Amino acid sequence: MEETGDTIIKVAESINNITQGIDNIDTLLGDIETRTKVFSNELTTLSSNSQSAALDAKKDIMQAQDAQQSITMIEAESQLIEQLTNIANRHGY
């Protein structure tokens, strides 16, 4: 009888340990789910920020191209003024 009682106690302890293990696994799965949601939100934010940065970079490139065109026009106008000044000087103006 004593062996049966000991066996029942050991089985009960084993069941309790298994139940605690299942509870721990359930808690870990909940933590993983929460962290996955947080990570997903961070990726969404990062993606949005990257798209924003890409648009800003595109605008910056376009502004730089506009500035380069303006510089080219100013250089051409400067050369034309210099040529006209030289012609005017040769004719005594």
C-alpha positions as CSV (number, residue, x, y, z in Angstrom):
1,M,0.0,0.0,0.0
2,E,2.8,2.4,0.9
3,E,4.3,1.8,-2.6
4,T,1.0,2.7,-4.2
5,G,0.7,5.9,-2.2
6,D,4.3,6.8,-3.1
7,T,3.6,6.1,-6.8
8,I,0.4,8.3,-6.7
9,I,2.4,11.1,-5.1
10,K,5.1,10.8,-7.7
11,V,2.6,10.7,-10.5
12,A,0.8,13.8,-9.1
13,E,4.2,15.6,-8.8
14,S,5.0,14.7,-12.4
15,I,1.6,15.9,-13.6
16,N,2.2,19.2,-11.6
17,N,5.6,19.6,-13.2
18,I,4.2,18.9,-16.7
19,T,1.4,21.5,-16.0
20,Q,4.0,24.1,-14.9
21,G,6.1,23.3,-18.0
22,I,3.0,23.8,-20.2
23,D,2.3,27.1,-18.4
24,N,5.9,28.2,-18.9
25,I,5.6,27.3,-22.6
26,D,2.4,29.2,-22.9
27,T,4.0,32.3,-21.3
28,L,6.9,32.0,-23.6
29,L,4.6,31.8,-26.6
30,G,2.8,34.9,-25.4
31,D,6.1,36.7,-25.1
32,I,7.1,35.6,-28.6
33,E,3.8,36.8,-30.0
34,T,4.2,40.2,-28.3
35,R,7.8,40.6,-29.5
36,T,6.8,39.6,-33.0
37,K,4.1,42.3,-33.1
38,V,6.6,44.9,-31.8
39,F,9.1,43.8,-34.3
40,S,6.5,43.9,-37.1
41,N,5.5,47.4,-36.1
42,E,9.2,48.5,-36.0
43,L,9.7,47.1,-39.5
44,T,6.6,49.0,-40.7
45,T,8.0,52.2,-39.2
46,L,11.4,51.5,-40.7
47,S,9.9,50.9,-44.1
48,S,7.9,54.1,-43.9
49,N,11.0,56.1,-42.8
50,S,13.0,54.6,-45.6
51,Q,10.4,55.5,-48.2
52,S,10.3,59.0,-46.8
53,A,14.1,59.3,-46.9
54,A,14.1,58.0,-50.5
55,L,11.6,60.7,-51.5
56,D,13.7,63.4,-49.7
57,A,16.8,62.2,-51.4
58,K,15.0,62.3,-54.8
59,K,13.9,65.8,-54.1
60,D,17.5,66.8,-53.1
61,I,18.8,65.3,-56.3
62,M,16.3,67.2,-58.4
63,Q,17.2,70.4,-56.6
64,A,20.9,69.7,-57.2
65,Q,20.2,69.1,-60.9
66,D,18.3,72.4,-61.1
67,A,21.2,74.2,-59.3
68,Q,23.6,72.7,-61.8
69,Q,21.5,73.9,-64.7
70,S,21.4,77.4,-63.2
71,I,25.2,77.4,-62.8
72,T,25.6,76.2,-66.4
73,M,23.3,79.0,-67.6
74,I,25.1,81.6,-65.5
75,E,28.5,80.4,-66.9
76,A,27.2,80.7,-70.5
77,E,25.8,84.1,-69.8
78,S,29.0,85.2,-68.3
79,Q,31.0,84.0,-71.3
80,L,28.6,85.8,-73.6
81,I,28.9,89.1,-71.6
82,E,32.7,88.7,-71.7
83,Q,32.6,88.2,-75.5
84,L,30.3,91.2,-76.0
85,T,32.5,93.3,-73.7
86,N,35.6,92.3,-75.8
87,I,33.8,93.2,-79.0
88,A,32.6,96.5,-77.6
89,N,36.1,97.3,-76.4
90,R,37.5,96.6,-79.9
91,H,35.1,99.0,-81.4
92,G,35.9,101.7,-78.8
93,Y,32.8,101.5,-76.6
